[in-house]
Amino acid sequence: MNATTAADPTEPPIRIGALAPLSRPGWVEAGRHLIAGAELAVEEVNATGGVRGRRLELTVRDTAADPQRAEAAVTELAGLGVTAIVGEYHSVAARAAAARADRLGVPFLCSSAVLDALTDGPTDWVARLAPAQSHAWRVYGDHLLAAGHRHLAVAVEPSVYWAAGTALLRTAFEQRDGVVSEFDARALDLTAVARSGATALLLLCGFPDPAVPVVRAVRRDPRLAGLLIGAPAGQPEFAEWAGLLGADGDSVPFLRYLPERPGPRQARVESTLRQRLAAAPSFVAFEGHDAVTVLAGALRGHGADRATVAAGWSGLAVDGTRGTVRFSRVPGVGVRQWAWPPVQVAERDPALPDGFRVLRTG
């Protein structure tokens, strides 16, 4: 990072809100990574002159993956005078936040939630960095089909997000004469899974519970030897997965949103975040960093007025850690969408401690 004139400390800061799951039942590790990436980006912007000479100031609120808490946080942040809001990992919380931001007229740049229907209809107030679920999960389904899987078992919990994922997989498999069988993740009948003839079991459920107990049970059941376990929502990306499951958590394909080879910007950010997190930063940390970087680009180009920021999503082209971010309208997606960030199907490599191998890109 090149040294330059710092932001003017006498000027009032531009306040930005940030949403993340920082307590249970939210995925706390994902929330920590998201905020670490966002905070680093704020520091970088401020150290290189800020935005039009003004510092950025981040105000963080915990959603705990709760839609009502997410709505309340957006209302509070709007009242505090934030120019825009970034973040959120869980789709159900992000959807609630997006709806409230749309009603209040506050720009919301969603970093990490993938549910296609993030809003009920088209809006200019909301933009998104993460790929739509229909795009990323199609890549995942293509990987399974190419590997010869024609019958999936899915261990599902009730949720609009998991239901959407199940529907996407069912459509993809039935179009190619495949089968998807649903099972209750919280009362999983391993005998029924074994009898189903499925060659892969996907975890469409919360972490660590019930995902971790399901993986342990499957790994120890001789009737399910050779059954592939998959986690399209990305649970194996995080150190907590490896810490709880050890070798049982290896060779579980999941989705992550990183380029196959990191560029210089990503490598620099990764080095700093690794020190701060005392662990390898996940793709969610880069999404948090990119969200603030992109918002800073919007503020430089359009000023700190909420309406002009929202109106300017479509004209942006900002270099982030994972590529140049541009927003467009995508059929079936009501928000301004980056189409598309890089997508990987990856898994933890049994031969490399804390290492991953990429199985497919899309």
Solvent accessible surface area in square Angstrom, and as a share of the most:
residue,aa,sasa,rsa
1,M,130,0.58
2,N,133,0.68
3,A,107,0.83
4,T,76,0.44
5,T,112,0.65
6,A,67,0.52
7,A,8,0.06
8,D,57,0.30
9,P,106,0.67
10,T,117,0.68
11,E,75,0.34
12,P,83,0.52
13,P,35,0.22
14,I,6,0.03
15,R,76,0.28
16,I,0,0.00
17,G,0,0.00
18,A,0,0.00
19,L,0,0.00
20,A,0,0.00
21,P,0,0.00
22,L,59,0.29
23,S,39,0.25
24,R,117,0.43
25,P,114,0.72
26,G,0,0.00
27,W,15,0.05
28,V,38,0.22
29,E,21,0.10
30,A,0,0.00
31,G,0,0.00
32,R,106,0.39
33,H,5,0.02
34,L,1,0.00
35,I,14,0.07
36,A,14,0.11
37,G,0,0.00
38,A,0,0.00
39,E,75,0.33
40,L,9,0.04
41,A,1,0.01
42,V,13,0.08
43,E,81,0.36
44,E,23,0.10
45,V,12,0.07
46,N,32,0.17
47,A,47,0.37
48,T,47,0.27
49,G,17,0.17
50,G,5,0.05
51,V,2,0.01
52,R,160,0.58
53,G,30,0.29
54,R,68,0.25
55,R,78,0.28
56,L,3,0.02
57,E,61,0.27
58,L,34,0.17
59,T,17,0.10
60,V,41,0.24
61,R,73,0.26
62,D,37,0.19
63,T,0,0.00
64,A,3,0.03
65,A,18,0.14
66,D,48,0.25
67,P,55,0.35
68,Q,142,0.63
69,R,110,0.40
70,A,0,0.00
71,E,47,0.21
72,A,60,0.46
73,A,7,0.05
74,V,0,0.00
75,T,60,0.35
76,E,79,0.36
77,L,0,0.00
78,A,18,0.14
79,G,70,0.68
80,L,72,0.36
81,G,47,0.45
82,V,0,0.00
83,T,12,0.07
84,A,1,0.01
85,I,0,0.00
86,V,1,0.00
87,G,0,0.00
88,E,0,0.00
89,Y,26,0.10
90,H,37,0.17
91,S,9,0.06
92,V,45,0.26
93,A,0,0.00
94,A,0,0.00
95,R,70,0.26
96,A,11,0.08
97,A,0,0.00
98,A,0,0.00
99,A,34,0.27
100,R,57,0.21
101,A,0,0.00
102,D,53,0.28
103,R,152,0.55
104,L,77,0.38
105,G,15,0.14
106,V,0,0.00
107,P,0,0.00
108,F,0,0.00
109,L,0,0.00
110,C,0,0.00
111,S,0,0.00
112,S,8,0.05
113,A,1,0.01
114,V,10,0.06
115,L,7,0.03
116,D,34,0.18
117,A,51,0.39
118,L,0,0.00
119,T,13,0.07
120,D,133,0.69
121,G,30,0.28
122,P,116,0.73
123,T,9,0.05
124,D,64,0.33
125,W,63,0.22
126,V,0,0.00
127,A,0,0.00
128,R,0,0.00
129,L,0,0.00
130,A,0,0.00
131,P,0,0.00
132,A,0,0.00
133,Q,1,0.00
134,S,41,0.27
135,H,27,0.12
136,A,0,0.00
137,W,4,0.01
138,R,119,0.44
139,V,4,0.03
140,Y,0,0.00
141,G,0,0.00
142,D,20,0.10
143,H,29,0.13
144,L,0,0.00
145,L,5,0.03
146,A,79,0.61
147,A,65,0.50
148,G,54,0.52
149,H,28,0.12
150,R,111,0.41
151,H,37,0.16
152,L,0,0.00
153,A,0,0.00
154,V,0,0.00
155,A,0,0.00
156,V,22,0.13
157,E,21,0.09
158,P,132,0.83
159,S,36,0.23
160,V,77,0.44
161,Y,32,0.12
162,W,28,0.10
163,A,58,0.45
164,A,30,0.23
165,G,0,0.00
166,T,7,0.04
167,A,56,0.43
168,L,56,0.28
169,L,2,0.01
170,R,71,0.26
171,T,72,0.42
172,A,20,0.16
173,F,0,0.00
174,E,95,0.43
175,Q,142,0.63
176,R,118,0.43
177,D,135,0.70
178,G,7,0.06
179,V,74,0.42
180,V,7,0.04
181,S,26,0.17
182,E,98,0.44
183,F,35,0.15
184,D,79,0.41
185,A,3,0.03
186,R,143,0.52
187,A,74,0.57
188,L,34,0.17
189,D,75,0.39
190,L,30,0.15
191,T,46,0.27
192,A,34,0.26
193,V,2,0.01
194,A,35,0.27
195,R,201,0.73
196,S,33,0.21
197,G,50,0.48
198,A,13,0.10
199,T,64,0.37
200,A,0,0.00
201,L,0,0.00
202,L,0,0.00
203,L,0,0.00
204,L,0,0.00
205,C,1,0.00
206,G,23,0.22
207,F,18,0.07
208,P,40,0.25
209,D,75,0.39
210,P,8,0.05
211,A,0,0.00
212,V,6,0.04
213,P,66,0.41
214,V,9,0.05
215,V,0,0.00
216,R,99,0.36
217,A,43,0.33
218,V,5,0.03
219,R,84,0.31
220,R,158,0.58
221,D,17,0.09
222,P,114,0.72
223,R,131,0.48
224,L,10,0.05
225,A,87,0.67
226,G,84,0.81
227,L,16,0.08
228,L,41,0.20
229,I,0,0.00
230,G,0,0.00
231,A,0,0.00
232,P,1,0.01
233,A,19,0.15
234,G,0,0.00
235,Q,3,0.01
236,P,0,0.00
237,E,12,0.05
238,F,2,0.01
239,A,55,0.42
240,E,47,0.21
241,W,0,0.00
242,A,26,0.20
243,G,68,0.65
244,L,70,0.35
245,L,12,0.06
246,G,40,0.38
247,A,86,0.67
248,D,29,0.15
249,G,0,0.00
250,D,29,0.15
251,S,36,0.23
252,V,0,0.00
253,P,3,0.02
254,F,0,0.00
255,L,1,0.00
256,R,27,0.10
257,Y,11,0.04
258,L,14,0.07
259,P,32,0.20
260,E,95,0.43
261,R,190,0.69
262,P,74,0.47
263,G,34,0.32
264,P,124,0.78
265,R,92,0.33
266,Q,9,0.04
267,A,47,0.37
268,R,82,0.30
269,V,0,0.00
270,E,47,0.21
271,S,59,0.38
272,T,43,0.25
273,L,0,0.00
274,R,115,0.42
275,Q,145,0.64
276,R,116,0.42
277,L,16,0.08
278,A,95,0.74
279,A,32,0.25
280,A,52,0.40
281,P,12,0.08
282,S,3,0.02
283,F,7,0.03
284,V,0,0.00
285,A,0,0.00
286,F,3,0.01
287,E,0,0.00
288,G,0,0.00
289,H,2,0.01
290,D,0,0.00
291,A,0,0.00
292,V,0,0.00
293,T,21,0.12
294,V,1,0.00
295,L,0,0.00
296,A,0,0.00
297,G,14,0.14
298,A,0,0.00
299,L,0,0.00
300,R,107,0.39
301,G,50,0.48
302,H,72,0.32
303,G,12,0.12
304,A,34,0.26
305,D,79,0.41
306,R,65,0.24
307,A,57,0.44
308,T,58,0.34
309,V,0,0.00
310,A,5,0.04
311,A,76,0.59
312,G,5,0.05
313,W,0,0.00
314,S,61,0.39
315,G,68,0.65
316,L,16,0.08
317,A,62,0.48
318,V,22,0.13
319,D,77,0.40
320,G,7,0.07
321,T,7,0.04
322,R,12,0.04
323,G,34,0.33
324,T,49,0.28
325,V,0,0.00
326,R,141,0.52
327,F,9,0.04
328,S,49,0.31
329,R,100,0.36
330,V,26,0.15
331,P,130,0.82
332,G,74,0.71
333,V,11,0.06
334,G,12,0.11
335,V,0,0.00
336,R,46,0.17
337,Q,0,0.00
338,W,15,0.05
339,A,47,0.37
340,W,84,0.30
341,P,2,0.01
342,P,32,0.20
343,V,1,0.01
344,Q,4,0.02
345,V,0,0.00
346,A,0,0.00
347,E,12,0.06
348,R,16,0.06
349,D,18,0.09
350,P,77,0.48
351,A,83,0.64
352,L,99,0.49
353,P,127,0.80
354,D,117,0.61
355,G,16,0.15
356,F,53,0.22
357,R,98,0.36
358,V,54,0.31
359,L,66,0.33
360,R,86,0.31
361,T,68,0.39
362,G,54,0.52
